[in-house]
Amino acid sequence: MSFTSTKKKPKKATFHVDEKELLCKNGCGFYGNVAWQGLCSKCWREATLRQREAQIKSDEKLARQIHEKEEALAWGNRGQRPHAAPNSSTPDDVSGQMGGGFDRFEEKKRQKIQASSRAKQVKSMLSKSIISPNRGETPAQTQPHPNVQRQLSTESREASVRFSDYLKRLSKPMADDLSKSCREFGEKILTVREKISIDEVVEKVQDFYVDITGRIYTHHIYRGLTATQQATIIDNIEKYLMTLHYRELFSPMDTDDEQKDLAIQNRIRKLRWVTADMLGADLEEGNLLVSQLIVKAQTELIEMNAKKAPIDKLGCIVRSSKIIFQILQTSQDAPASADDFLPILIYLILKANPPQLHSNTQFITRFSNPSRLQTGEAGYYFTTLCCAITFVENLDATSLSLSQEEYSDYMSGKIQPPQTVEPICEGLHMMYNNISALEDLRVRQERLMKNAREFSDEMEAWKQRVSSQVEEAITSKPLIKKRYSKQPVNLDHDFGEETKGLPVPMEPQKVN
Amino acid sequence: MAASSSGANFKVVLLGEGCVGKTSLVLRYVENKFNDKHISTLQASFLNKKLNIGGKRVNIAIWDTAGQERFHALGPIYYRDSNGAILVYDITDEDSFSKVKNWVKELKKMLGNEICLCIAGNKIDLEKQRTVAVADAEAYAQQVGAKHYHTSAKLNKGIEEMFLELSKDMLESGSADFLGGGSTSSSSRKSKTVTIVDDDSANQNTGGGGGCC
């Protein structure tokens, strides 16, 4: 019996596992798992959480200790104030102790520099251990809500707020209907986005636009709206949805948008040397107004990347284009045509190098309301922008009317184009303008002086000529003074009949 | 959007070499002015004109294109999804007419017969300096299925008529975008099919038409 039992026992041990061994070691009554060190899932999670918290605490403690040591080291080196408050800043302390005379001040300054450099060294050595507990904190804080909804960016939240504000202004059934269809559609996009390609998403979005447009035109709750109101509703829906799902839809991971962005960016960077003249653009870059407008138009192009909704991005393109027409207006009276417009737009793109150009144009093409792109003004400017980008991508020697050699020399940086005055900032630009104005004034001043001198010389010569002529005249016709012979006149001469009627001349009378 | 709900929207591209007078032509049509200092618009690259044809409201968006040789390759981006094209040449400049032929070939290749074509021989006020023969131009237009017009922006001749006829053609061909987004996707999908025109036979025909020169 004892033999059999001993014979059986090892057999039992290999094949039979006691129920007690399967249960959670914590004794909570649930089954445990070897992978969780014999604990059940719940206890295991609690244990690891506790462990992690403890780890964080010890890390924090360690970090604090290191920090204190480091402080102590820094202050200890100065031989004073071993218990310095960790937050008091050193410059204040130095000024506080400055009363001790110049020598002491100098010495302290030296010490302080040494200490701070040493502290820096220590800090950089320990930076890893200091940073890690901070990092550990974030997951610990978010741990209680592992299934929290995806974080909305500030813009998305603002867009939601703005959209709900907008809906409040509409009548109740309309607002409810719109928000319902938008919410449904947004959820649908989010759930299927992982599984389907961007082209299918585009199709879904465009179909949604068509559906919602049709609904607004035909459904009875929207009856009584004007065409403009309907258009604004559609615009607002587009704005809201696209801003909300911008992160998923802009430059998506399953396309090569990002590579293309980089490619075009590098391409533009390589083409920095292209001047407006080479493109056949009529630009007076020296003109202050023109250069200001150029900067403004460039800013608009760059701004495009910061806007979220396609309609807002298009707005940037339209504004930029309008500024280009203002630029053209400075040099010509007639309305500008595409012949003038396109070269300048290309030039601006080369100068501005707007970020994520390809992604932005793709985003607009994919998710803008198609009617806007097809016939509207924004569509025209957007198309022209696409043309400009294509031109930049395919640019070669012939498109700049350069020879192949010149082109490759420019590309390799062997030669530089004749640099026009490149305004780096407004002040510098004004300085250039002032310098040229002063130069102009100086030239004019010199010319004036020269002319004045010439004039005075001329006057001198004239004076001499006149005087010599006078002299000559005088010498050729000398003044001959003739003797003036005075003939005595007899006043009392009898004039005969003429004086007959006159009274007799008065005779002086002697008065006593 | 607002306009599309109440009528038809058409996109018309304007193609032509640099100095053939595209800008003058369209400004004469939209503003009825020629070389005028008091033109209200800053630009002539994108203009709208509203028409009423047989009780139907029609909105034409006229897209100017850059005509310089260096931008020639960009043409397809401009005339994508357009309903009509006006090809302008200068009757005193034979080169500009051969450019028109190039564009026609391209348009046919890209858009097939979905686009209504107009060929405008501009500057007929300079009839005395004409180098492009009327018969040649008209024969060519007929051969490619385009309508030919003799225009002058300076004298305001033929322009109104050309745009009106083009609008009627576009209405008839029914490629109008009546409801904004509605028909767009289908029309853009349709235009993806490429019709290939046999260039050689077209050339031979042109040669036959203009055999005298």
Interface residues (C-beta under 8 A of the other chain):
Chain A: Q206 D207 Y209 V210 T213 G214 Y217 A227 T228 Q230 A231 I234 D235 G280 K322 F325 Q326 L328 Q329 D333 A334 P335 A336 S337 A338 D339 F341 L342 P343 N369 P370 S371 R372 Q374 T375 G376 E377 Y380 Y381 T383 T384 C386 C387 T390 F391 N394 T398 S399 L400 S401
Chain B: M1 A2 S4 S5 S6 N9 F10 K11 G18 K22 T23 L27 N35 K37 I39 T41 L42 Q43 A44 S45 F46 N48 N59 A61 W63 D64 T65 A66 G67 Q68 R70 F71 A73 L74 I77 Y78 R80 D81 D177 L179 G180 G181 G182 T184 S185 S188
